[in-house]
Amino acid sequence: MSKQSLKSWKVLSLDKQQEVLDFVEFLARKTKQREEISSRWADMTALEAAQSVMGSVGDGPPDLSTNPKYMDGFGQ
């Protein structure tokens, strides 16, 4: 902490100092949660990430790549 920060801290009432501490703890928890989410996604394959939404479209065929009719002209 800088000297100016300490001076500012000292002039706050105890309840305001507690609010600042609560906010700092909130930011620390939020940062930790983001890091945990990022690390989970970093270790995940695209297939694993997509599994929760796979098959969520009700009207379509389950897997277009297994039906030659849907693959006609693909890549041309």
N, C-alpha and C positions, 0 to 999 in steps of 0.2 A: 504494500500500500504506500502511496506517496504521502508526503507530509501534509499536503492540502487535503487529501482524503481523510486522514486521521483527524485533522482539525474539524472538518465537516462532520465527521462521525461524533466527535465529542460534544458538539452543540445540540445534537438531536436528543429528544427525550427518550427515556427507556423504551416506551412503547414504539416509537419510530425506529429505534435501533433494532428492536425485535422484528419489525416489518421488513427492514433491510435484510436481516439474517434469513427470515422466511423466504424472501424473494431469491436470495443467493442459493438457498437450498433447493428451491423450485427449479432454478436454472440448471443446477448441477444434476438433479434428477432427470430433467428434460434432455440434457446433453447425453447422459448415460443411456437413456432409452433410445435415442437416435443412433448412438454408437452400437448398441446391441442389435437394433434392427438392421443397420448397415452390414454388420458382420454376418448376420443370418443370411441376408441376400447375397453377400459376397461368396459364401460357401455353397450357394444353391445353384443347381443347373437350371436352364430354361424350362426343361420338362417339369422339374419339381415346382418351380414358380407358377407354372400354368395349370398344374393339376387341380387346383381349387375351382377353376372356371371351365375345365374341360367338360364337354357334354352339356353345357348350360343352355345351348340353343336347342330348343325342342323340335323345330320343324325340319331340320336338316338331317342328312345321313350322318351316322356316327363318325365316320372317318372317310373323307373325300378321297384320300390317296389310295384306298383299297378298291375303289370303283372306277374301272377304266373309262366309263362314260364321262366322268367328271374331269378326267385327265386329258381328254382329246384336245390337241392343239397347245398343250402346256409347253412353254419354252420356245414357242415359234414367234 
